[in-house]
Amino acid sequence: MREFLRSKIHRATVTDANLDYIGSISIDKLLMEKSGLGENEKVHVWNISNGERIETYVISGKKGEITLNGAGAHKFKKGDKIIIAAFEISEKAPKPKLVLVNDSNEFVKYL
């Protein structure tokens, strides 16, 4: 068994960073569907703007929303460009869903 990339949202824009929330990343529900991400699923979040990396879990957000909550909010700020990635353990590599978004976090196309 090996760990493979299953889905990725590429170059999303952080819309908010909320220190007063318990934790997680809020992601636009449509982007969750397009990328195959599920509620409470573990994800890696990589900050293109400053190089920071965290692991957290997904909660459903409003249209266009990408909000880092809790402790992760210390490493991200509004306007940062990020990559959100999920992996799976399998014997065979899946065909990952690679989602490209625009500056408003709207689905553009699959990569």
QUIPEFEN-V126200 format. One record per residue. N is the residue number from 0. RES is the residue in one letter. PSI is psi in degrees with one decimal (999 if undefined). D_FIRST is the distance of its C-alpha to the first C-alpha in Angstrom with 2 decimals. Layout:
n,res,psi,d_first
N,RES,PSI,D_FIRST
N,RES,PSI,D_FIRST
This chain:
n,res,psi,d_first
0,M,139.4,0.00
1,R,163.8,3.78
2,E,126.6,7.01
3,F,150.9,9.56
4,L,129.1,13.26
5,R,-36.9,14.37
6,S,156.0,18.03
7,K,136.3,20.72
8,I,118.3,24.43
9,H,127.6,26.09
10,R,41.0,29.40
11,A,157.5,30.30
12,T,126.5,33.43
13,V,126.5,33.67
14,T,-19.3,36.54
15,D,159.9,36.96
16,A,116.1,35.79
17,N,100.2,36.78
18,L,-26.7,36.89
19,D,6.8,38.41
20,Y,153.3,35.47
21,I,-36.0,33.09
22,G,173.5,29.97
23,S,-178.0,27.63
24,I,127.4,28.00
25,S,126.4,30.16
26,I,135.2,29.21
27,D,127.8,31.42
28,K,-38.5,30.44
29,L,-40.6,30.69
30,L,-35.2,28.28
31,M,-45.4,25.82
32,E,-46.6,26.22
33,K,-35.2,26.07
34,S,-9.3,22.84
35,G,18.0,21.21
36,L,141.1,21.27
37,G,157.9,22.12
38,E,131.9,24.58
39,N,9.5,23.26
40,E,141.0,19.86
41,K,134.9,18.65
42,V,157.3,19.32
43,H,138.5,19.88
44,V,120.4,23.47
45,W,123.5,24.67
46,N,107.8,28.45
47,I,-33.5,29.60
48,S,-34.7,33.12
49,N,-0.1,32.67
50,G,-4.2,29.19
51,E,151.3,28.26
52,R,137.0,24.74
53,I,164.2,23.89
54,E,140.0,21.38
55,T,-164.9,23.04
56,Y,158.4,22.97
57,V,137.6,24.62
58,I,151.5,27.93
59,S,132.8,29.92
60,G,179.2,32.73
61,K,169.5,35.86
62,K,126.0,36.32
63,G,-4.5,35.54
64,E,133.2,34.43
65,I,96.2,31.87
66,T,127.3,32.83
67,L,128.4,31.24
68,N,153.9,32.24
69,G,-144.2,32.81
70,A,-34.1,31.83
71,G,-23.6,29.97
72,A,-18.8,33.39
73,H,-23.3,34.48
74,K,-2.5,32.21
75,F,148.6,33.02
76,K,161.6,36.35
77,K,131.8,37.78
78,G,-17.1,37.49
79,D,144.3,34.43
80,K,134.7,32.01
81,I,165.0,28.37
82,I,133.9,24.90
83,I,124.0,22.84
84,A,142.9,19.08
85,A,148.0,16.32
86,F,162.6,12.56
87,E,152.4,9.85
88,I,125.2,6.25
89,S,165.0,5.19
90,E,-26.3,4.56
91,K,139.4,7.90
92,A,128.0,9.89
93,P,166.6,12.48
94,K,108.8,16.11
95,P,150.4,16.83
96,K,111.9,20.20
97,L,109.8,22.14
98,V,126.1,25.42
99,L,134.8,28.48
100,V,163.4,31.29
101,N,-173.4,34.88
102,D,-16.4,36.72
103,S,11.8,37.38
104,N,33.2,33.70
105,E,140.0,34.39
106,F,130.7,31.90
107,V,-53.7,32.90
108,K,167.0,30.30
109,Y,138.9,26.74
110,L,999,25.78
